[in-house]
Amino acid sequence: MLKPQIKRFSKPRTWKELPIETAGSSINQLGGSGGQVIKTGDWRAFRPVVDSGKCVQCRVCETFCPENAIALKGEDVRVDYDYCKGCGICAHECRSGAISMVKEAV
């Protein structure tokens, strides 16, 4: 059985001594999107549902959403489920209790 070759590197003392291929390609190796927009809402376990009867259009949910997936359109709060990750911050911060988190159907 062949053993893998182990390359020995000297420990860099400054950032300037880092190999160029390590500094330049690490983002792509870690799964960077390369400028593409990736819809990330499909891993959500719970989804926010807005009760428009309770909503007072204060925009707190829109302000606190870390994915910018909530927007006030006219008098309606709309959730972009393509990007909502279901974190529940909007429901937690909603002062009027208009947002509830509902389990996603599998």
N, C-alpha and C positions, 0 to 999 in steps of 0.2 A: 504494500500500500504506500502511495506517495504521500509524503508529509507536505503541508503547505509551506511555501517560502515565507519567512518573516523578514520584512525589511526593517532595518534599524535606522532610525532618524535621530539626529541630535536635537535636543529640546531647544525650540526657539526662545531667544531671550527677549525679543521685541516683536511687535506685530509685523514689522517689515521683513522679518526672517521667515514668515509663514510661506509655504509653497503657494504659488499663484493658483494652481488648480483647486486647492482646498478652499481658499478664500472666495474664489469666483464661482464655484459650482455647488457649494453646499446647499443653497436654497433650492435648486432644482432637484438635488438628491433627496431632500427632505419633503418633496411633494409640492413645491411652489406651483402656482397656477399659471405662471408665464403670461400674466395679463388677462387671462380668461376670467369671465364671471362664472362662478360655480354656485349653483343653487344648493343650499345647505339645509333646507328645511325638512328633508326626508328622514332625519335621524331623531326627530321629535317624538316624545312619548305623550306629551300633553299639549293641547292647543288652546290659545286664549280665545274666548268667545265674548263678544261685547254685547251687552244689553243696552240697546239704544234708548230705552225708556229711562234708565238710570243715569246714562252718560250726560255730563254737564259741559262737555267740550272744553275741559280745562287744559288739555294737551300734555298732562303730566306723563301719561303712558308713552306718548310720542317722544317726549324729552328723554325719558329713562331707558327706552329700548336700545340695547347695545348693538343690535343689528339694523337699526333704522327700518324695521319692518312694519311699523305702525304709522299711519298718516291720517290726518283729518281731511276728508274730502267733502266739502260743503258742510252738512250737519252730521255726517256719518263718519265713524272711526273705522278705517279699513285696515285689515291685517294682511300683509303679503306673506301667505303661508309657504311660498317658495323659499323664503329666507328666514322665517321665524323658526327659532330653535326650541321654543317651548320652555324657556328658562323661568317664566312666571314673574319676572321683575315688573312687568306692566300691571299684572293683577295685584301684586303686593303694594305697588305705589298708588294705585287707583283710589282716590279719596272718597268717591261715591259708591264704590263697590260694584261698578258696572262691568268689570272684567272677571270672568271665572275661568279656571283652567279645567278643561274637559279631556278625559283620556282619549287618545287617538284610537280609532278602529284599526285593527290589524288586518 
